[in-house]
Amino acid sequence: MAIKSLQLVFPIPNRPQGSNLREEIVGIKIMVVFLAMNAKHRKRKKKKYKEKYKTEKEQHEDKPKDKQRHRKQKKNKYKER
């Protein structure tokens, strides 16, 4: 049953007599893992690219340090009173 479902995803070519089916299935599993890793890597790479080339508007929105500085200024203002 598992072999039939695998054949739908990765069609196994007609094997010559005496070839090891187990080795072919292991090879297919490795291919699946490799494709999954490749997709994950592409996703991470795309995310890094987006962060690197943000538009200026997005860069200004994404500044928590400014908020902290603003809070400190407020605290100092109240201390002076």
N, C-alpha and C positions, 0 to 999 in steps of 0.2 A: 504493500500500500504506500509506504513512504517513498519507495523508488518511483512509483507512478507519479506521485505528486512532485517529486524532484524533476522528473522528465518534463513536466509541464513548464517548470521554470527554466531549467537547463537541459535541453534535449541531449540525451546520451547517445552518441553515435553507435552504430552496430559494432559490437565488440568482436574481435577475432576469438576463436575458441581458445580457452586457456587463460584469457586475461583475467585479472583480479578485479572483481566488481567493488570489493571493499576499498581498494586504493582509489578507484574513480570517485566513490562517494566521499572519501576524505578530501580528495582534490576539490570537489564541488563545495564542500563545507568551508574549505580554506578560501575559495573564491568569494563565497558569501560574506565571510568575515572581512576579507580585504575590501569588498565593495562598501560594506558598512563603515569601516574605518575611513575610507576615502571620502565618503559623504560627510562624515563628522568633521574631518579636516577641512573640507571645502566650506562648511558652515562657519567654522571658527575663523578661517581666513577672511571670509566675507565680513564677519563681525569686526575684525581688526581693521579692515579697509574702511568700513563705515565710520569707525571711531576716528581714524586718521584724517579722513576728508569730510568732516562735518561742515555744514554751512556756518557762516558767522553767527546767524541768529541762534542756532542750536548751541554753539559754543558759549554764547552769552547766557543762555538759560541754564547751562550746566556748570554753575560756579558756587559750590557750597562755602568756599572760603570767604566770599564776599559777605554772606549772611553772618558768618562768625565775627567778621570784623565789625559789621554793623551792630551786632549784639554787644560787643566790647565797648563800642563808642557810647551806646545807650547806658551801659553800666557806669562808665566813667562820668557821664553827664549827671547821673543821679548821685554819685559819690561826691561830686563837686558841690552839690547843693547842700 
